[in-house]
Amino acid sequence: MIEVRNLTKQYGQRKAIDNISFSINAGEIVGFLGPNGAGKTTTMNIMTGFIAATSGDVTIDGIDVVAEPERAKANIGYLPDTPPVYLDMRVEEYLNFVANIKGVKLSQRKDMVKYVMAQVSIDDIPRRLIKNLSRGYRQRVGLAQSMIGNPKVIIMDEPTIGLDPKQIIEMRNVVKNLGKKHTVILSSHIMQEVSAVCDRMMIINRGKIVAAGTPEALSDSITKGANRMQVRVKGDRQHVMNALAEFAVIKNVSAEAGAESGTIDLVLAGEDGQDIREPIFRCMAKNNLPILLMKSTELSLEEIFLSLTDSDRMGISAISEFSKKTPPEQEKEAAEPNLAKEVPEDDSDI
C-alpha cells in the first residue's frame, strides 16, 4: 500500500530525514516512534505531499505522490498534531464542507458525514460549535475529516497529545477500529501509545530508522542470544563495579542503588548464547559480595526505546570508568560534543 524509497530531507547542512526506506502493507496499523525532533512529522508531511523531499520517492497504492499528487492524495486522510478545524463552524457543517472539498458526490455526502461521525462517536453533537468542544472532541472531529472520502490510508500525527486518560483509551479504540478498513500510520514519542494499538512499529532517531518490527520481534532482535540477569548485590558500589570490570563475559551493565540498604541493583547481559549465572556467582564470591537476588529478565518496551535512541545510557563504559581503565577511544568519544543537543525539540521547528 505504501512504499518509501531512499527518502531524504535536508535543511541546510542538517538532514531531518536521512535516506530511509520502508514498506507498509494494506490493513496494517504502523507506528512511528521516536523522541521529539527525530523526523517523524517530516516523514509524514512528505508522505502526504505537504512538503517536498530533497531526494527519494513515495508511492501510495502504486501512485507517486509527486508525479500524480491529486490521485495520491485522494487515497490519504491526514490528521496533523493540531486538528485542522474551523472553530466557528458547527461539527456537521464543517464535515460537509470537507466532503465538498474532497469531491464527495452530493448524493453520498449526507451518508458519508453520518458514517464518519458515528465511527468516532460524535454523532450526538452535530450542531455544536467546534470552538465549544473539548480538546478530545476536537481531535475526534479532526479524525472524522480525515476519514471523509473513505481513503485507503489514514495518517495521524500524535493523535492522543493533550488528551486525558479516558480520552486516550477511547482514541485507541477508534484507531483499532480504523485498522479494520484502512491502512493506518500514527506517530508518537510515547512507547505505550504505539504498542497499545500498532501491529508494527518503526523507531526513528536522528532521521534514521534504527529498528522496525513488532514489540516482541524488537525485543528478540536486541537481546538475541543474550542472557540478561537482574542481580542484587550487597556491597559498596565501587567495589561491585571494580569486580565486574574483570568479568570478561559482560557486554552490558546498568547499576543503581538497591531497594535494600547497602545494596546495588544490576542488570547484566552476557555474550550471545552464554549462561552467565555461574560466572556471576564466582565473580561475586571471589570478591566477597553476597548475592541477594538473581533472576532472568527481558527488556521492557521502554528499555528497547532507550537502548535505540539514548546514546548516554549507562553501558559497559561505566565499568571502565569505575575501574579507571577507560580506553583512549572512549576518552575521545567523551570529549566530542553531544549532537543530540543540536536537534530541535519538535519536528515542527524544522
ChimeraX attribute file (.defattr): number of C-alpha atoms within 10 A of each C-alpha:
attribute: neighborCount
match mode: 1-to-1
recipient: residues
	/A:1	16
	/A:2	19
	/A:3	18
	/A:4	18
	/A:5	16
	/A:6	14
	/A:7	22
	/A:8	23
	/A:9	23
	/A:10	15
	/A:11	10
	/A:12	7
	/A:13	6
	/A:14	13
	/A:15	17
	/A:16	26
	/A:17	25
	/A:18	19
	/A:19	18
	/A:20	18
	/A:21	16
	/A:22	14
	/A:23	12
	/A:24	17
	/A:25	13
	/A:26	16
	/A:27	17
	/A:28	19
	/A:29	26
	/A:30	26
	/A:31	29
	/A:32	28
	/A:33	28
	/A:34	26
	/A:35	22
	/A:36	18
	/A:37	24
	/A:38	28
	/A:39	28
	/A:40	32
	/A:41	25
	/A:42	22
	/A:43	22
	/A:44	21
	/A:45	17
	/A:46	20
	/A:47	27
	/A:48	23
	/A:49	18
	/A:50	12
	/A:51	13
	/A:52	17
	/A:53	20
	/A:54	16
	/A:55	13
	/A:56	15
	/A:57	20
	/A:58	26
	/A:59	19
	/A:60	22
	/A:61	16
	/A:62	11
	/A:63	19
	/A:64	20
	/A:65	21
	/A:66	17
	/A:67	12
	/A:68	11
	/A:69	13
	/A:70	13
	/A:71	14
	/A:72	22
	/A:73	21
	/A:74	16
	/A:75	17
	/A:76	24
	/A:77	24
	/A:78	25
	/A:79	23
	/A:80	21
	/A:81	18
	/A:82	14
	/A:83	19
	/A:84	16
	/A:85	19
	/A:86	12
	/A:87	14
	/A:88	12
	/A:89	16
	/A:90	19
	/A:91	29
	/A:92	22
	/A:93	16
	/A:94	22
	/A:95	27
	/A:96	21
	/A:97	14
	/A:98	20
	/A:99	23
	/A:100	15
	/A:101	9
	/A:102	14
	/A:103	12
	/A:104	17
	/A:105	12
	/A:106	12
	/A:107	8
	/A:108	11
	/A:109	20
	/A:110	15
	/A:111	11
	/A:112	21
	/A:113	25
	/A:114	16
	/A:115	16
	/A:116	23
	/A:117	25
	/A:118	13
	/A:119	16
	/A:120	23
	/A:121	16
	/A:122	19
	/A:123	16
	/A:124	9
	/A:125	15
	/A:126	17
	/A:127	12
	/A:128	16
	/A:129	17
	/A:130	23
	/A:131	15
	/A:132	12
	/A:133	15
	/A:134	11
	/A:135	19
	/A:136	20
	/A:137	19
	/A:138	21
	/A:139	26
	/A:140	25
	/A:141	27
	/A:142	25
	/A:143	28
	/A:144	25
	/A:145	25
	/A:146	26
	/A:147	27
	/A:148	24
	/A:149	23
	/A:150	17
	/A:151	18
	/A:152	19
	/A:153	29
	/A:154	24
	/A:155	25
	/A:156	24
	/A:157	22
	/A:158	22
	/A:159	26
	/A:160	24
	/A:161	16
	/A:162	13
	/A:163	17
	/A:164	11
	/A:165	10
	/A:166	9
	/A:167	17
	/A:168	17
	/A:169	15
	/A:170	16
	/A:171	21
	/A:172	18
	/A:173	14
	/A:174	17
	/A:175	23
	/A:176	17
	/A:177	14
	/A:178	19
	/A:179	21
	/A:180	12
	/A:181	15
	/A:182	22
	/A:183	22
	/A:184	27
	/A:185	23
	/A:186	28
	/A:187	26
	/A:188	23
	/A:189	21
	/A:190	16
	/A:191	21
	/A:192	11
	/A:193	20
	/A:194	24
	/A:195	17
	/A:196	12
	/A:197	21
	/A:198	22
	/A:199	18
	/A:200	21
	/A:201	24
	/A:202	23
	/A:203	26
	/A:204	25
	/A:205	24
	/A:206	21
	/A:207	24
	/A:208	21
	/A:209	22
	/A:210	14
	/A:211	19
	/A:212	19
	/A:213	16
	/A:214	16
	/A:215	20
	/A:216	12
	/A:217	14
	/A:218	21
	/A:219	18
	/A:220	14
	/A:221	15
	/A:222	14
	/A:223	17
	/A:224	13
	/A:225	14
	/A:226	20
	/A:227	20
	/A:228	23
	/A:229	22
	/A:230	17
	/A:231	21
	/A:232	24
	/A:233	22
	/A:234	20
	/A:235	17
	/A:236	13
	/A:237	18
	/A:238	14
	/A:239	14
	/A:240	23
	/A:241	21
	/A:242	17
	/A:243	19
	/A:244	23
	/A:245	19
	/A:246	13
	/A:247	17
	/A:248	10
	/A:249	17
	/A:250	20
	/A:251	15
	/A:252	17
	/A:253	21
	/A:254	16
	/A:255	19
	/A:256	12
	/A:257	15
	/A:258	15
	/A:259	10
	/A:260	12
	/A:261	9
	/A:262	12
	/A:263	21
	/A:264	23
	/A:265	21
	/A:266	21
	/A:267	18
	/A:268	26
	/A:269	24
	/A:270	24
	/A:271	17
	/A:272	13
	/A:273	10
	/A:274	12
	/A:275	17
	/A:276	18
	/A:277	17
	/A:278	8
	/A:279	15
	/A:280	21
	/A:281	14
	/A:282	13
	/A:283	16
	/A:284	18
	/A:285	12
	/A:286	10
	/A:287	14
	/A:288	14
	/A:289	20
	/A:290	14
	/A:291	17
	/A:292	13
	/A:293	13
	/A:294	17
	/A:295	11
	/A:296	13
	/A:297	14
	/A:298	15
	/A:299	16
	/A:300	12
	/A:301	16
	/A:302	11
	/A:303	15
	/A:304	20
	/A:305	23
	/A:306	15
	/A:307	16
	/A:308	17
	/A:309	19
	/A:310	13
	/A:311	11
	/A:312	10
	/A:313	14
	/A:314	14
	/A:315	16
	/A:316	17
	/A:317	18
	/A:318	18
	/A:319	26
	/A:320	18
	/A:321	16
	/A:322	18
	/A:323	17
	/A:324	11
	/A:325	11
	/A:326	14
	/A:327	11
	/A:328	9
	/A:329	9
	/A:330	12
	/A:331	10
	/A:332	9
	/A:333	10
	/A:334	10
	/A:335	9
	/A:336	8
	/A:337	9
	/A:338	11
	/A:339	8
	/A:340	16
	/A:341	8
	/A:342	10
	/A:343	17
	/A:344	14
	/A:345	14
	/A:346	14
	/A:347	17
	/A:348	13
	/A:349	8
	/A:350	16
